[in-house]
């Protein structure tokens, strides 16, 4: 019987508790939880080549997946969740992500529709105008502060 090289426990194909995942590129097998933990664990953040490598042979998995980014990891686990022998926790989490994304998209759509109303457009326009004027005034103040700060303190004390 084969052992998981991450946790060093026996891997049983029939086990319902611990699913086995085989990396498609190098064909090494691990417990799904173990390989997920391996990819989540911190390593050298400055060496992006170290992310997504096989724990056994250190072979890169997919060259186009940026393992150092959250989006790359999410993309990978979304694809993994489509398989039939996926861990229930991963499946549940990906479903939850999809639901939250749907809510987010609906809220974005609502916000965009709200922003297109004429009364709201006027308010947004006025807010931008005031914001720009505040910024210009701040720059005038900073310019004069630079002038004041550039005075020589000794010559400023001279009295005529």
C-alpha positions, 0 to 999 in steps of 0.5 A: 500500500502506498503512503502519502509523502506529506503526512506519511499515512497509508492511502486507501482508495476506498476511504471515504474520510480521506480522498486521494488526489493525483497530480496530473503532470507527475502522477504523484498521489497524496491525500487531498487535505494534505496537498491543499495544506501543502499549497497553502503553507508559506514558503519563500514568497520571493521565489514564485517558482516555488508555488504549485510544485509537487511535494515529492518531485518539486515539479511544477504543475501548470506553468500558467497558474500563478500560485503566488496569487489568490486568484490563481489558487482559487481558479485551480480549486474551482476546476478541482471542485468540478470533479466527482471525487472532490473533498466535500469541504472544498465542494461546499466552499466553492458553492458558497463562493459562487453564491456570494459572487452572485450576490456581489454581481447583483449588488453591482448591477443595482449600484450601476442602475442607481448611479444612472438615475438623473437625480443621482447623476446631479449629486455625483457631479456636484460632489466631484465639483466640490471635491475638486475645488477642495483639492485645488484649495489644499494645493494652494495652501500647501504652496503657501506653506512651502513659501513660509517654510522656506524663509530664513528664520534669522532674516525673518526676525530683522526689524526695520 
